[in-house]
Amino acid sequence: MKNLKLGISALALTVASTVFAQTTSNPWLIGVGAHGVNHAAAGGNAGDVFSTAFGGGDQGELYNMNNFTITPPLSKLTVARNLNKYLVLDWQTSVGNVDNKRIGMGKEFFLMTGLGLQFKFNGLWNEDSWFDPYLRAGANYLRHDYSGQMNAVNGDGDNIGADHFAVSTGLGSNFWLTKNFGLGVQGDYVSTPTDNSTVANFWQASASLLFRFGNTDRDKDGILDKDDRCPDTPGLAEFQGCPDTDGDGIPDIDDQCPDVAGPVENNGCPWPDTDGDGVVDKDDACPDVAGPAENNGCPWPDTDGDGILDKDDACPTVFGLAQYNGCPKPKSVTATEVEGELKNIYFDFDRATIKAESSARLDAAANIIKADGGNYLLEGQTDKKGAESYNLNLSQRRAASVVSALDSRGVDANSLKSIGVGEAKAVVPENASNDERQQDRKVVVKAIEDATEWATYKKSDVVTPAKKKRK
C-alpha cells in the first residue's frame, strides 16, 4: 500500500506541473503511454552498453521481447516544456510491477521519476517539422526493492536496497500527426552510479500519445502569444499582433503618435508646420514665417521696396513702377520734345502773356504730355534786362502761364509744377538787342521720374492757376 501511494503521488506531481503550463504562452507537451524494462541486456559499464546497443555483446538479449517486462497503458507520464527551438526540459514518471530477469527476481513495485533535458535535432532545420528526433539525458529517483537479493550477479554480497539515484540517457522521436497531437517513442539506458552493484541497471523502451498545448492567445486576436508583440492588445497579423490605431502603417508599439497619422521617417508623427503656411517645417526654409510652397515656405522678398515682389520684378534691385514690371520709367525724348515745342512760346517784353501765335505749339506740347502721362517741372526764365528780383517774379508768372495754358488743353495739373529762376540762367548780355534777348525769355521743361525728387519742390515755388471748367 505504501508503494502504491508513492506511485500515485509521483504521477500526480508530474500532472500538476501542467497547471502552470496552461497559464503561459510557451509550448508545452503532455504524453501518456506504456513502458517496458529489460534488465537482462544491461551491462556493467559504458563500453558494454555501447556494444550491446550497436551490434555486439548481448545485443540479442536487448532486442528479445521476452526479456522486457511491459507495463500496461497509462504507466508512463511525460510533461515537457520547450526552452527554445533546441532544448526541452521534461519530467518523466514510470510506474508498474517490474521483475529483473537478469537475476531471476520476481515482480516488485517499480517507480522512476525525474527531470531530463532533450536536445531537439529538428531545431537545426525546422522546429515545426513532423519528424522530431531528440537526444535525452535525465536524473531520476528510482524505487525498486533489491533489499532481499544477495550475491545476485557479481557475488559481492552487498545489499543494494530499494531507493536509488538513477541516470538515464537515450534517444527518442516524436511524430506529429497534427499541430497538437502525435506519437512518441523513446529508448533509454538507466544506470545507478551510486550503487555498489550493477544489478539495478536496465534498458527502458516507451511509447506515448502526445498532446501539445500552451500556445495561448490572451488578446484573442488569432495570433499566439509567442508570436504576438502585443499579447494583451488585439492587433493585426501584418503588425505581429499589434494594433495601428491611426492607420498610418506603423504599429502603435513603434508609433510615437499612435492616435495621429504620420510618416515612418518621423516615427509615426505628422511633420509640424509652425508658421501654418502649409509647408511642413522639414521642407520650410523659413519655418517661423509664412510663405508659399513655390518659395520653399519663405515670403517673396521685395529687395528694392517698390511694392513689386522680386519674383515679378524685372528690376528687383532698382525701385520701379508696376506698369514697367518693377523697372524705372524708360528714358524717353518726351521732355526734349515738349521743351522744343515750348521754346517757341513767345512772351512780350516785360510780360507773362503768351503770344497768340504760340497756340499751336501749346497744343502740340499738351498732346505729348498727355500721351506720356509723366510728371513735368516747368521752369520759367527771363533775360538780364531789369532788376533781378523783378525778373524772378516775372519768370514765375511766365511758367505759371504755361501751366495754365496746358491745363486748359486737358493736361492734369497735378502732373505739372512750375518754378521761376529769373535771369539766373540767361546767356545773352543785358545790352544786347531785344531780338537777341528773346532766346532767354523761355520756359524750360524737365520730366521728373523720381517720386522723391518730385516731392522736393515746394508748393510755394509753384503757381498753379485755378483749373478752368472744361467741356
C-alpha positions as CSV (number, residue, x, y, z in Angstrom):
1,M,0.0,0.0,0.0
2,K,2.9,2.3,0.8
3,N,4.4,1.8,-2.7
4,L,1.1,2.4,-4.4
5,K,0.7,5.7,-2.6
6,L,4.2,6.7,-3.6
7,G,3.5,5.9,-7.3
8,I,0.2,7.8,-7.3
9,S,2.0,10.8,-5.7
10,A,4.7,10.8,-8.3
11,L,2.2,10.7,-11.2
12,A,0.1,13.5,-9.5
13,L,3.2,15.7,-9.1
14,T,4.0,15.2,-12.8
15,V,0.4,16.1,-13.9
16,A,0.3,19.0,-11.5
17,S,3.1,20.7,-13.4
18,T,0.7,21.2,-16.4
19,V,-1.3,23.7,-14.4
20,F,1.4,26.2,-14.8
21,A,1.7,25.3,-18.5
22,Q,-1.9,26.4,-19.0
23,T,-1.1,30.0,-17.9
24,T,2.0,30.6,-20.0
25,S,2.5,31.5,-23.7
26,N,5.2,28.8,-24.2
27,P,4.6,25.5,-26.0
28,W,4.1,22.6,-23.6
29,L,3.6,18.8,-24.1
30,I,2.0,16.1,-22.1
31,G,2.3,12.4,-23.0
32,V,0.7,9.3,-21.6
33,G,1.7,5.7,-22.6
34,A,3.3,2.5,-21.6
35,H,6.9,1.3,-21.0
36,G,8.9,-1.8,-20.9
37,V,12.0,-2.7,-18.8
38,N,14.8,-5.1,-19.7
39,H,17.4,-5.9,-17.1
40,A,18.8,-9.0,-18.9
41,A,20.6,-7.0,-21.5
42,A,22.0,-4.4,-19.1
43,G,25.9,-4.2,-19.0
44,G,28.1,-3.1,-16.3
45,N,30.0,-0.2,-17.9
46,A,29.6,2.3,-20.8
47,G,31.6,0.1,-23.2
48,D,29.2,-2.8,-22.6
49,V,26.2,-0.6,-23.1
50,F,27.5,0.8,-26.4
51,S,28.4,-2.7,-27.6
52,T,25.0,-4.1,-26.7
53,A,23.1,-1.3,-28.4
54,F,25.1,-1.2,-31.6
55,G,25.8,-4.8,-32.6
56,G,28.0,-6.5,-30.0
57,G,27.8,-8.0,-26.6
58,D,24.3,-9.1,-25.5
59,Q,22.5,-7.5,-28.5
60,G,20.3,-10.4,-28.8
61,E,19.2,-10.0,-25.2
62,L,18.4,-6.4,-25.8
63,Y,16.0,-7.0,-28.7
64,N,14.5,-10.1,-27.3
65,M,10.9,-9.1,-26.3
66,N,10.8,-11.9,-23.8
67,N,13.4,-10.0,-21.7
68,F,11.1,-7.0,-21.3
69,T,8.6,-6.5,-18.6
70,I,5.9,-4.5,-20.3
71,T,3.6,-2.4,-18.1
72,P,0.0,-1.6,-19.1
73,P,-1.0,1.8,-20.7
74,L,-1.0,4.9,-18.5
75,S,2.1,3.6,-16.8
76,K,4.3,6.4,-18.1
77,L,3.6,10.1,-18.0
78,T,5.7,12.9,-19.6
79,V,5.4,16.6,-19.2
80,A,7.7,18.8,-21.2
81,R,8.4,22.4,-21.9
82,N,10.3,24.0,-24.9
83,L,13.0,26.3,-23.6
84,N,14.0,27.2,-27.2
85,K,14.0,25.6,-30.5
86,Y,16.9,23.3,-29.5
87,L,16.2,22.4,-25.8
88,V,13.3,20.9,-24.0
89,L,13.0,20.4,-20.2
90,D,10.9,17.4,-19.3
91,W,9.6,15.5,-16.2
92,Q,9.0,11.8,-16.8
93,T,7.5,9.3,-14.4
94,S,7.2,5.5,-15.0
95,V,5.4,3.1,-12.6
96,G,4.5,-0.6,-12.6
97,N,5.3,-4.0,-11.2
98,V,8.6,-5.0,-12.8
99,D,10.8,-8.1,-12.4
100,N,14.6,-8.4,-13.0
101,K,15.1,-11.4,-15.3
102,R,18.8,-10.9,-15.1
103,I,18.9,-12.2,-11.5
104,G,15.6,-14.1,-11.5
105,M,13.9,-11.6,-9.2
106,G,10.1,-11.6,-9.3
107,K,7.9,-8.6,-9.9
108,E,8.4,-5.8,-7.4
109,F,6.9,-2.3,-7.4
110,F,8.8,0.0,-9.7
111,L,8.8,3.8,-9.7
112,M,11.2,6.1,-11.6
113,T,10.6,9.9,-11.8
114,G,12.9,12.8,-12.6
115,L,13.9,15.6,-14.7
116,G,15.5,15.4,-18.2
117,L,16.9,17.7,-20.8
118,Q,16.3,17.0,-24.5
119,F,18.3,18.3,-27.5
120,K,15.9,18.6,-30.5
121,F,17.6,17.8,-33.8
122,N,14.9,19.4,-35.9
123,G,15.9,22.8,-34.5
124,L,18.7,22.5,-37.0
125,W,16.3,22.6,-39.9
126,N,12.7,23.2,-38.9
127,E,11.4,23.0,-35.3
128,D,7.8,22.6,-36.6
129,S,8.7,19.5,-38.6
130,W,6.5,16.5,-38.2
131,F,9.7,14.4,-37.5
132,D,11.0,15.5,-34.1
133,P,14.0,13.4,-33.0
134,Y,16.0,14.2,-29.9
135,L,18.8,13.1,-27.6
136,R,18.0,13.0,-23.9
137,A,19.7,12.8,-20.5
138,G,18.0,12.7,-17.1
139,A,18.5,12.4,-13.4
140,N,15.9,10.3,-11.5
141,Y,14.7,8.9,-8.3
142,L,14.3,5.1,-8.7
143,R,12.3,2.9,-6.3
144,H,12.8,-0.8,-6.9
145,D,13.4,-3.1,-4.0
146,Y,16.6,-5.3,-4.1
147,S,17.0,-5.5,-0.4
148,G,16.3,-9.2,-0.4
149,Q,18.7,-10.1,-3.2
150,M,22.1,-11.3,-2.0
151,N,25.1,-12.2,-4.3
152,A,22.7,-12.0,-7.2
153,V,25.1,-11.4,-10.1
154,N,28.5,-10.3,-9.1
155,G,28.8,-12.2,-5.8
156,D,29.9,-9.2,-3.8
157,G,27.3,-9.9,-1.2
158,D,26.2,-6.3,-1.0
159,N,22.6,-5.4,-0.2
160,I,21.8,-2.6,-2.7
161,G,18.4,-1.7,-1.1
162,A,15.3,-0.2,-2.6
163,D,16.0,3.5,-3.2
164,H,18.4,4.5,-6.0
165,F,19.7,7.5,-7.8
166,A,19.5,6.8,-11.5
167,V,20.9,8.4,-14.6
168,S,19.1,7.9,-17.9
169,T,20.5,8.5,-21.4
170,G,18.8,7.8,-24.6
171,L,17.3,8.7,-28.0
172,G,13.7,9.4,-28.9
173,S,11.5,10.9,-31.5
174,N,8.1,12.5,-31.7
175,F,5.9,12.1,-34.8
176,W,3.4,14.9,-35.1
177,L,0.2,13.8,-36.9
178,T,-1.3,17.3,-36.4
179,K,-0.1,20.5,-34.9
180,N,-1.1,19.4,-31.4
181,F,-1.2,15.6,-31.5
182,G,1.4,13.0,-32.1
183,L,3.1,9.7,-31.2
184,G,6.3,9.4,-29.3
185,V,8.9,6.6,-28.8
186,Q,11.9,6.7,-26.5
187,G,14.7,4.3,-25.6
188,D,17.0,4.8,-22.5
189,Y,19.7,3.1,-20.7
190,V,19.3,3.6,-17.0
191,S,22.3,3.2,-14.6
192,T,22.6,3.5,-10.8
193,P,26.1,5.0,-10.4
194,T,25.9,5.4,-6.6
195,D,25.1,1.7,-6.0
196,N,27.8,-0.8,-5.3
197,S,26.3,-3.2,-7.9
198,T,25.0,-3.0,-11.5
199,V,22.0,-5.2,-10.7
200,A,19.6,-2.3,-10.8
201,N,20.8,-1.1,-14.3
202,F,18.3,-1.7,-17.1
203,W,17.1,-0.7,-20.6
204,Q,13.8,1.0,-20.9
205,A,11.6,1.5,-24.0
206,S,8.4,3.5,-24.0
207,A,5.6,4.7,-26.4
208,S,3.2,7.6,-25.7
209,L,0.4,9.6,-27.1
210,L,1.5,13.2,-27.1
211,F,-0.6,16.4,-26.8
212,R,1.0,19.8,-27.4
213,F,-0.6,22.9,-25.9
214,G,0.1,26.1,-24.1
215,N,0.3,28.4,-27.1
216,T,-2.2,30.9,-25.6
217,D,-3.8,33.9,-27.2
218,R,-4.7,36.2,-24.4
219,D,-6.0,39.1,-26.5
220,K,-8.0,36.7,-28.8
221,D,-6.7,38.3,-32.0
222,G,-5.8,35.0,-33.6
223,I,-2.1,35.4,-33.1
224,L,-0.4,33.1,-30.5
225,D,1.2,34.9,-27.6
226,K,4.6,33.5,-28.5
227,D,4.4,35.3,-31.9
228,D,2.5,38.3,-30.6
229,R,4.4,41.5,-30.0
230,C,1.4,42.9,-28.2
231,P,-0.1,39.9,-26.5
232,D,-2.5,41.9,-24.3
233,T,-3.9,44.1,-27.0
234,P,-5.8,42.8,-30.1
235,G,-3.9,43.6,-33.3
236,L,-3.2,42.7,-36.9
237,A,-1.2,39.8,-38.2
238,E,0.7,42.2,-40.5
239,F,2.0,44.0,-37.4
240,Q,2.8,40.8,-35.4
241,G,-0.4,41.2,-33.3
242,C,-0.1,44.9,-32.6
243,P,-2.8,47.5,-33.5
244,D,-2.3,50.5,-35.7
245,T,-4.9,53.0,-34.3
246,D,-4.2,55.9,-36.6
247,G,-3.9,53.7,-39.7
248,D,-0.5,55.1,-40.8
249,G,1.1,51.8,-41.4
250,I,3.2,51.9,-38.2
251,P,2.1,49.7,-35.3
252,D,1.2,51.5,-32.1
253,I,4.1,49.9,-30.3
254,D,6.6,51.6,-32.6
255,D,4.5,54.8,-33.2
256,Q,5.4,57.9,-31.1
257,C,2.0,59.4,-32.1
258,P,-0.3,56.4,-32.2
259,D,-3.5,58.5,-32.4
260,V,-2.3,60.8,-35.2
261,A,-1.2,59.5,-38.6
262,G,2.4,60.4,-39.6
263,P,5.2,59.1,-41.7
264,V,7.7,56.4,-40.6
265,E,10.5,58.9,-41.1
266,N,9.1,60.9,-38.2
267,N,8.4,57.9,-36.0
268,G,4.7,58.0,-36.9
269,C,4.1,61.6,-36.0
270,P,3.0,64.3,-38.5
271,W,5.6,66.8,-39.5
272,P,5.0,70.2,-37.7
273,D,4.1,73.4,-39.6
274,T,5.0,76.1,-37.1
275,D,4.0,79.1,-39.3
276,G,0.8,77.4,-40.7
277,D,1.7,78.1,-44.3
278,G,1.0,74.6,-45.5
279,V,4.7,73.8,-45.9
280,V,6.0,71.4,-43.1
281,D,9.0,72.6,-41.2
282,K,11.3,69.9,-42.6
283,D,10.7,71.4,-46.1
284,D,10.3,75.0,-44.9
285,A,13.3,77.3,-45.4
286,C,11.5,79.9,-43.1
287,P,9.6,77.7,-40.6
288,D,8.6,80.7,-38.4
289,V,7.4,82.9,-41.2
290,A,4.5,82.0,-43.5
291,G,5.4,81.8,-47.2
292,P,4.3,80.0,-50.4
293,A,5.5,76.5,-51.3
294,E,6.9,77.9,-54.5
295,N,9.5,79.8,-52.4
296,N,10.2,76.9,-50.0
297,G,7.9,78.3,-47.4
298,C,9.5,81.8,-47.3
299,P,7.7,85.0,-48.2
300,W,8.7,86.5,-51.5
301,P,11.2,89.4,-51.0
302,D,10.9,92.9,-52.3
303,T,14.5,94.0,-52.3
304,D,14.0,97.5,-53.8
305,G,10.9,98.2,-51.8
306,D,8.8,99.3,-54.8
307,G,5.9,97.1,-53.8
308,I,6.6,94.6,-56.6
309,L,7.8,91.2,-55.4
310,D,11.2,90.1,-56.7
311,K,9.7,87.2,-58.4
312,D,7.6,89.5,-60.5
313,D,10.1,92.4,-60.6
314,A,12.1,92.7,-63.8
315,C,14.5,95.1,-61.9
316,P,14.4,93.6,-58.3
317,T,17.3,95.8,-57.1
318,V,16.1,99.1,-58.6
319,F,12.9,101.0,-57.5
320,G,10.4,100.9,-60.3
321,L,6.8,101.1,-61.4
322,A,4.2,98.4,-61.8
323,Q,3.4,99.5,-65.4
324,Y,7.1,98.9,-66.2
325,N,7.3,95.4,-64.4
326,G,9.1,96.9,-61.5
327,C,11.7,98.8,-63.5
328,P,12.0,102.6,-63.6
329,K,10.2,104.5,-66.3
330,P,12.2,104.2,-69.5
331,K,14.2,107.2,-70.7
332,S,12.4,108.9,-73.5
333,V,12.7,112.1,-75.6
334,T,9.3,113.3,-74.3
335,A,10.7,116.1,-72.2
336,T,13.0,117.2,-75.0
337,E,10.1,117.2,-77.4
338,V,8.0,119.3,-75.0
339,E,10.8,121.7,-74.4
340,G,11.3,122.0,-78.1
341,E,7.7,123.0,-78.5
342,L,7.8,125.4,-75.6
343,K,10.9,127.1,-76.8
344,N,8.7,128.6,-79.4
345,I,6.3,130.0,-76.9
346,Y,6.8,133.7,-77.0
347,F,6.3,136.4,-74.4
348,D,6.3,140.1,-74.9
349,F,9.0,142.1,-73.2
350,D,8.2,142.5,-69.5
351,R,5.1,140.4,-69.9
352,A,3.9,136.9,-68.8
353,T,1.3,136.8,-71.5
354,I,1.7,134.2,-74.2
355,K,1.5,135.5,-77.7
356,A,-1.3,134.2,-79.8
357,E,1.0,132.7,-82.5
358,S,2.2,130.2,-79.9
359,S,-1.2,128.5,-79.6
360,A,-0.3,125.6,-82.0
361,R,2.9,124.9,-80.0
362,L,1.0,124.7,-76.8
363,D,-1.4,122.2,-78.4
364,A,1.5,120.0,-79.5
365,A,3.1,120.2,-76.1
366,A,-0.2,119.3,-74.4
367,N,-0.7,116.3,-76.6
368,I,2.9,115.0,-75.9
369,I,2.4,115.3,-72.1
370,K,-1.0,113.6,-72.1
371,A,0.3,110.7,-74.2
372,D,3.3,110.3,-71.9
373,G,1.4,110.6,-68.5
374,G,4.5,111.6,-66.5
375,N,5.3,114.4,-64.2
376,Y,6.8,117.7,-65.5
377,L,8.5,120.6,-64.0
378,L,8.2,123.9,-65.9
379,E,11.0,126.4,-65.2
380,G,10.4,130.0,-66.2
381,Q,13.4,132.1,-67.3
382,T,14.0,135.8,-68.3
383,D,16.7,137.8,-69.9
384,K,19.0,140.1,-67.9
385,K,17.2,143.3,-68.6
386,G,15.8,144.8,-65.4
387,A,16.1,144.2,-61.7
388,E,16.9,140.6,-60.6
389,S,14.0,140.4,-58.1
390,Y,11.6,141.7,-60.7
391,N,12.8,139.2,-63.2
392,L,12.4,136.3,-60.7
393,N,8.8,137.1,-60.2
394,L,8.3,137.5,-63.9
395,S,9.8,134.1,-64.6
396,Q,7.5,132.6,-62.1
397,R,4.5,134.2,-63.7
398,R,5.6,133.0,-67.2
399,A,5.9,129.4,-66.0
400,A,2.5,129.6,-64.3
401,S,1.1,130.9,-67.6
402,V,2.3,127.9,-69.4
403,V,0.9,125.6,-66.8
404,S,-2.5,127.3,-67.1
405,A,-2.4,127.0,-70.8
406,L,-1.6,123.3,-70.7
407,D,-4.3,122.8,-68.0
408,S,-6.8,124.3,-70.3
409,R,-5.8,121.8,-73.0
410,G,-6.6,118.8,-70.8
411,V,-3.2,118.2,-69.1
412,D,-3.7,117.0,-65.5
413,A,-2.5,120.0,-63.4
414,N,-1.3,117.5,-60.7
415,S,1.4,116.3,-63.1
416,L,2.7,119.9,-63.6
417,K,4.8,122.0,-61.3
418,S,6.2,125.4,-62.1
419,I,9.1,127.4,-60.7
420,G,10.9,130.6,-61.8
421,V,14.6,131.2,-61.8
422,G,14.6,134.8,-63.2
423,E,17.7,135.8,-65.1
424,A,19.9,133.3,-63.3
425,K,20.3,131.2,-66.5
426,A,20.3,134.0,-69.1
427,V,23.2,133.8,-71.6
428,V,22.6,136.9,-73.6
429,P,24.1,140.2,-72.3
430,E,21.8,142.9,-70.9
431,N,22.9,145.4,-73.6
432,A,22.1,143.0,-76.5
433,S,19.1,143.8,-78.8
434,N,15.6,142.8,-77.9
435,D,15.5,140.1,-80.6
436,E,18.8,138.6,-79.2
437,R,17.5,138.6,-75.7
438,Q,14.3,136.8,-76.8
439,Q,16.1,133.4,-76.5
440,D,16.4,133.9,-72.7
441,R,12.7,134.6,-72.4
442,K,11.5,131.0,-72.2
443,V,10.1,128.1,-70.2
444,V,12.3,125.0,-69.9
445,V,10.6,121.6,-69.3
446,K,12.1,118.7,-67.3
447,A,10.5,115.3,-66.9
448,I,10.7,114.2,-63.2
449,E,10.7,110.3,-62.9
450,D,11.9,110.0,-59.3
451,A,9.0,110.4,-56.8
452,T,11.4,111.6,-54.1
453,E,12.7,114.4,-56.3
454,W,9.2,115.4,-57.3
455,A,8.3,115.8,-53.7
456,T,11.2,118.2,-53.0
457,Y,9.6,121.0,-55.0
458,K,7.7,123.2,-52.5
459,K,4.2,124.4,-53.0
460,S,5.5,128.0,-52.6
461,D,7.5,127.6,-55.7
462,V,4.5,126.5,-57.7
463,V,2.0,128.8,-59.2
464,T,-1.0,126.7,-60.2
465,P,-3.9,128.8,-61.6
466,A,-7.4,127.8,-60.9
467,K,-8.5,124.9,-63.1
468,K,-11.0,126.1,-65.7
469,K,-14.2,124.2,-66.4
470,R,-13.8,122.1,-69.5
471,K,-16.5,120.9,-71.8
